[in-house]
Amino acid sequence: MAHSTHTLEKGAAKAAPAAAVYSIRRPRSATAKKMFPYLLVGPAVLYLLAITLYPGLFAMYQSLFVVKFVNWSWAGLGNYTRIIQDREFWAALANTAIIGGLSLSLQTIIAMTVAFYCYRDPFVRGWRIVFLMPMLFMPSAVAFIWKLAFNDGRVISDLLMSVGLVSNNVDWLSSVWLARLTLIVADVWQWTPFLFIIFVGALQGQDEEIEEAARLDGASWGSIFWNISLPMMRPIIVVAVTLRGIDITTMFTNVYIMTQGTPGGATETMSYFIYRQGFRMFNFGYASAASVLMLLITIVIAQTIVKRAFKSGKS
């Protein structure tokens, strides 16, 4: 009898851990499974909303007031009415379009050309990081380097004089287009690798059998690239150029360090215009209205370009 009791106690002792293990490994409910991914990404979403959505909503709210530090007075749509009639606003918008458009065009052409000659080279596959090095520098450092090269150190002028293209030092800020050129060169140098690495990845990701079939039919590499690769890359090109274009509309660091809008406001972009209105003239409501309008213009243009590109690609 004692032996049987001891046996039962041992069996109960073994059953207890098994029950504990069973309770630990009990499957989660369907609701818990659905909520688990949201719990993982929840902190990141809240952080992004805090640094993007709240400032945007606050700027929209502030744009309805005339703000002088702590003094807020209701203006309604008055700031928007003023800004539509402001010639400096439209001049800054035109400068942004001209400088950004020329810079983006050069970046796209250079990146696509280099990608065409490099994407079949095994060297590119192993050393892509080398082509990204300009992007790794701080924008402020790049702006200071090019300011030294163009204006302060006159490195570019000395190089042009050494090859006989100019006879005197060039004052890059004395001419509208020369001043714009300095901003374009700095932006192209730093951000062309962004488009290049995307284009190279798109070209290397294409089906090699299509290229081989075209080569067997006697097509040249240029013909294959123009008639096969480019149409296949169209969605990627549109998205990459649109992202780069949106980023160009916020060009501020180069303008602030290199030109500060000179000569005569010819290099004042929208970002610098908003900065000048808000932090130099202390028209915070007016600056918020300008930023809201710029955001709306950027969204409309980007949405139109992407929508038309993908719509035409389906037809």
Residue pairs with C-beta under 8 A, 6 or more apart in sequence:
28 36
56 295
59 288
59 291
59 292
60 288
60 292
62 284
62 285
62 288
63 79
63 80
63 285
63 288
63 289
63 291
63 292
64 74
64 75
64 76
64 77
64 79
64 285
65 72
65 73
65 74
65 75
65 285
66 72
66 73
66 74
66 75
66 78
66 79
66 283
66 285
66 286
67 283
67 284
67 285
67 288
68 282
68 283
68 284
69 282
72 285
75 285
79 285
79 286
79 288
79 289
80 289
80 293
82 286
82 289
83 89
83 286
83 289
83 290
83 293
88 265
88 268
88 273
89 273
89 290
91 265
91 268
92 265
92 268
92 269
92 270
92 272
92 273
93 270
93 294
93 297
95 180
95 265
95 266
95 267
95 268
95 269
96 248
96 249
96 251
96 269
96 270
96 271
98 180
99 180
99 183
99 184
99 187
99 248
99 251
99 267
99 269
100 245
100 248
100 249
100 251
100 269
102 180
102 184
103 183
103 184
103 187
103 188
103 248
104 241
104 244
104 245
104 248
106 184
106 188
106 192
107 187
107 188
107 191
107 192
107 194
107 195
107 244
108 195
108 237
108 241
110 188
110 192
110 196
111 192
111 193
111 194
111 195
111 196
111 198
111 199
112 195
112 199
112 237
114 196
115 196
115 199
115 200
115 203
116 203
116 225
118 124
118 200
119 199
119 200
119 203
119 204
124 131
124 200
125 204
128 197
128 200
131 193
131 196
131 197
132 193
132 197
133 193
134 142
134 189
134 190
134 191
134 192
134 193
135 190
135 191
135 193
135 194
137 190
139 190
139 253
139 254
140 253
140 257
142 186
142 189
142 190
142 254
143 186
143 253
143 254
143 256
143 257
143 258
144 257
146 182
146 185
146 186
146 189
146 254
146 258
147 182
147 257
147 258
148 155
149 155
149 156
150 156
150 172
150 182
150 185
150 258
151 172
151 173
151 182
151 258
154 169
154 170
156 170
156 172
157 166
157 169
157 170
158 169
160 166
160 170
161 167
161 168
161 169
170 178
171 178
172 178
172 179
172 181
172 182
173 179
173 182
173 259
173 262
173 263
174 263
175 263
176 263
176 264
176 266
179 259
179 262
179 263
179 266
179 267
180 266
180 267
182 258
182 259
183 251
183 254
183 255
183 258
183 259
183 267
186 254
186 258
187 248
187 251
187 254
191 244
191 247
194 240
194 244
195 240
195 241
195 244
198 236
198 240
199 233
199 236
199 237
199 240
202 233
202 236
202 237
203 229
203 233
206 229
206 232
206 233
210 228
211 224
211 228
211 229
214 223
214 224
214 228
215 224
219 227
230 237
234 309
234 313
235 309
235 310
235 313
238 305
238 306
238 309
238 310
239 306
242 302
242 305
242 306
245 302
246 298
246 302
249 269
249 270
249 271
249 294
249 298
250 271
251 269
251 271
252 269
252 271
252 272
252 275
255 261
255 267
255 268
255 269
255 271
255 272
256 272
256 275
259 267
260 272
261 267
261 268
261 272
261 276
268 276
270 290
270 294
273 290
274 287
274 290
274 291
274 294
275 287
277 283
277 286
277 287
277 290
278 284
278 286
278 287
278 288
279 287
